[in-house]
Amino acid sequence: MPRIEFYVLSSAVPADRLRAACQLAAKAWRAGLPVFLRGSDAAQCVQLDDRLWRFKAESFVPHNLYQDDAQAPVVIGLDDEPASAQGVLINLSSTLSPHIEHFSRVIEIVNQEPDLLTACRENFRSYRQRGYDPKRVEL
């Protein structure tokens, strides 16, 4: 059963969520874990791809969009089934992934934007109803 964590940001700025997602993806990849970054839509996936290219000038995070290389160490996609099992899912979508059980860890990134807060609270309840024990982490 995967570990579920809600990383809570103090700001409501959407770019801060993307930055946090890139930081967490880089950290998980450096720890040797496969990473799946789940965007809310295709445009956000392109934003994540772009941010990972220029995330840190002194380091490189090997990544690709799902349709270009589903086997990349860091994969950016939507509701695609991950090619690697037992990795980390970083969920930026407002809904639960249909592939939760494929991951050892699921991270939901929450900011203070009202609509997103509402969706993330519903996700928190949904995880509990499914028997998970989600945790809250303040960033």
Sequence and secondary structure as in RCSB ss.txt:
>XXXX:A:sequence
MPRIEFYVLSSAVPADRLRAACQLAAKAWRAGLPVFLRGSDAAQCVQLDDRLWRFKAESFVPHNLYQDDAQAPVV
IGLDDEPASAQGVLINLSSTLSPHIEHFSRVIEIVNQEPDLLTACRENFRSYRQRGYDPKRVEL
>XXXX:A:secstr
  EEEEEE S   HHHHHHHHHHHHHHHHHTT  EEEE SSHHHHHHHHHHHHHS TT    EEETTT TTSSEE
EESS   SSSSEEEEE SSS  TTGGGEEEEEEEE S HHHHHHHHHHHHHHHHTT   EEEE 
